[in-house]
Structures are given as C-alpha cells and as structure tokens.
Amino acid sequence: MKNTIITRLFCALILSSLLFLTAGCGPDVKAERKAAALINSFETLPSELSIGDFDLDTNGYVNLEQFKKYASQGKYSCKATFSVPVDFLTTTQAARAKEWKSSITMGINTLSKLKNTTWNFYKKFAVDVYVADQTSPDIFIKIVDMSGNEYLAQRPLKNGRNKLEIVLDDVKTARVDTSAITSFSIYMDTVKQPKDIVLYLDNIRLVL
C-alpha cells in the first residue's frame, strides 16, 4: 500500500514537471501574434541591404517620404502627398474628371511586402493618420483576400491625430477571408480638391 502511494506521488510529480516544462518551453502564440501585428511603421529607407518600407504601389499618384514629425510608433512617419487631377491632366480634362483616386497599396506583390496575411486571429486593422491642414476629404481603406473579395470602409478625418480602425469581424461578414489577405489600399478621391492633400501615416498594424 505504501509503495503504491509513493508510486502515485512520483508519477504525479513527473507529470507536473512535464507540464511545467511544456508551458515554459513551448511557443507563446499570443506573443508571436503580437510581434507579427506591426505591418508598417515606415522606419526603414531603401538601401543596399534592404528594400525598406516605402516601396508600395501608388501608380505615381501618391508621393511617399520619410518624415521626422507626427510619428505614433518609432521615430518616423510617412508623409503621403495625394495628387489631384490637375497634376496630370489639362485644366479642361481635370474639370471633366468624375473621380481621382490617389491610392497606396501594400500587398504580397509589392516590393515592400505584406508579410502577415493571416488576419483571422486579430480583432482590428488600424492605421494612425495625422492631418496638418484644417480640413481633409474622407479616406478609404480597402482590404482584399486571395479570391479577390473586397471590403471597403470610408472614414472621415479631423485636424490633428486620427486613429482609424476596421473591425475584422465586419470584414469577415463581407465574406472576405481574413485568413488569406493579399493586400490593403489606403486612398482618397481628390477630384474636387484645389491642391494636393498631405497626410502623415504611421503604425499600420493589427490589433489583438
């Protein structure tokens, strides 16, 4: 009887030790997801060793520059200058234009790649935007999955700091596969604007 009790205690001790070791040495999934949550903070310029954070698809309609002010994460923000029709068209052509989408896209095919495409573990997609002017047109955020399904959100901007968020459950409801995201775009329709719109973007991220 005594030997049986000792044997049981010994087995329980071994099992507890194994559980402790497993918990301590196994992957911390939540920590890994948090580490992977940052998409772009515009800290790295192109160099011989790195493509950097600014090689995004703009079709030439948005100029991107690293900027030392208005950062919400790290040391720098991205100064994004959204063009207007008269930058590319004659005055007559610009007057006839019905829309002018100046867009920034980051995806699996851009040089600065979207590395984290599995968004279904996260609650929100977020980006910080600083508006230095008194007024600005609304901004649009489009999220696309591997099948080409799209989710589009429109957000107003105010002077100063804006924290824009998209609830990823809403993206799922729109039948976009958040486990296989291929790109997102941030754009403005500047067709009615008299001059270029300048925004300062930073800390594009996923929120747990």
N, C-alpha and C positions, 0 to 999 in steps of 0.2 A: 504493500500500500504506500509506504514511504517512498519507495523507488518510483512508483507511478506518479506521485505528486511532483517529485523532483524532475522527472522527465517532462511533465507538462509545463512546469515553470521554465525549464531550459528551452523548450520549443517556443514558448510564448516570447521569451527574451530574444531568441534568434529572429523570430518573425517581426518583432518590434524594431530590431536593428535594421533588418532589410527594408522595412517601410521607411524608416528614417533616412537611410542611405538613398533610397529611390527618390524620396521627396527632395533631398538636398542636392543630388547629382543630376536629376532629370531636367529636361528643358523647361524653363519658365516661360510658358506660352504667352502669358499676358505681357511679360517684359519684352519678349520678342516682337509681339504685335505693336507695342508702344514704340519700340525702336524703329519699326518699319513704317510708322504712321506719318513721318515727315516726308512730303512729296518733293517740295522745292522751297528753299529759303534764300536762293539767289546769292549764295556766299562765294561761289567759285566761278572765276572768269576762265575762258578758254586758254590753254597753254599747250606746250609740247607733250605734257603728261596727261592732260585731262581735257575732255570736251567742254566741261563746265556746265553751268545751269541755264544758259541763255540761248542755246541752240534749239529754239522752239519754232513751230510753223506759224508764220504770220502772213505769208504771201506778200510780204513787203508793205503791208498796210499798218503795221504797228512796229514802232521802234523801241527796242528794249535796251536799257542801260543799267549798270550797277550804280546805286546811289547811296550816299553815306547817311542820309537822314530818313526818318519815318520807319525805321526797322522795328518790327514787333518780335522778331526772333533772329538772333545773331547780330552781326554788325551792319548789314546792308539790306536795302530793299531793292526792288526793281522799278525803275522809272519807265512806265509804259506810256508812250505817246501814240494815241489812237488818231489815225488820219481822218480827214474829211474829204468829200468828193473833189473840191477844187484843187487838192494836192495832186490829182492825177487827171482830171478832166478839164475841158474848157469851161468857162463860166456858163455858157449855154447848155452844155451837156450836164453840168452839175445841177443846174436849175431843173432839169427834166428827170433827174435821178429820183427813184421812188424809195430806195433804201441804199445804205452804205455800211456794210458790216465789216468793221475792223476787228480782227479776231486773233487770239493767241491760242494755239493748240499744243498740248503736251500729250504724247501717246507712245505706244510701243514702237512706232516707226520714226519718231523724231530723233534727232541726234542726241539731245538731252532726253534720255528715255524715261518713260513712265515705268519704273521697275516694280512697283507694287500694284498688281492688277486684281488682287483678291480682296475686295472691299466688304464682303458679307459679314465679317467679324466686327465691323465698326458701326457706330451709330450715326456719324455725321461726316460730311465732307465740308471743309472750311477753308476760307482764304481771308486774309486781312487786307483791307484796301484803305489807303489814306487819300483823301481828296483835299487838295490845297485851295482850289477855287471855291467860290461861294455856291455854285450850282454845277450839277453834272447830270447828264441823262442816265436813265436806268442801265444797269449792267445785266448781261445774260450769262448763264452758266449752262453748258450742255455736256451731258455725260453719255458716252456711247459704249455699248458692250460688243462682244465678239461677233454677234449675229447682226450688228448694225442697228439694233434697237436704241432709241434715244430718249433721254429725259431732259427737258428744258425748264429752267427756272429763271424768273425775272426778279431782280432785286433793285429797290431804289437806293440811291447813295446820298449821304448827307455830307456837309463840310466837316472835315476832320477824320477821325478814325471810324472805320466801319468793319465789323466782324460779320462776314457773310457765311451763313451755314445752310447746308442742304441736308435734311433728314433722309438717311439712306433707306429707311422703310418706305418713304414716298417714292424713291427710285425703284424699289422692288415692286411696289404697287403698279407702277407704269410698265411692268413686265420687262424691265431691264435687268439683266443677270449681273448682280453685283459681285459674283464670284469670278467674273471674266470681263473686267473692264479693259477696254483698249485705248481710250482717250478721253480727255475732257477739254473743253474750249471755254475761254472767257472772252466775250465780245461785246461791242457796243454798236448800235445803229446811229451813226453820226450824220445822217443825211441832212438834218435840219440845223446842224451846228455851224456857227460862223467861223470857228477856228478849231485846231486840234485840241483834243481832250487829253490831259495828262493825269494819270493815276499812279499811285505808288503801291505796288503789290508785294506781299510778303507772307511767309509762313503758310504756304499751301499744304494742307495736312488732312489726315483722317483722325477722327475723334472716337475714342473708345466709349 
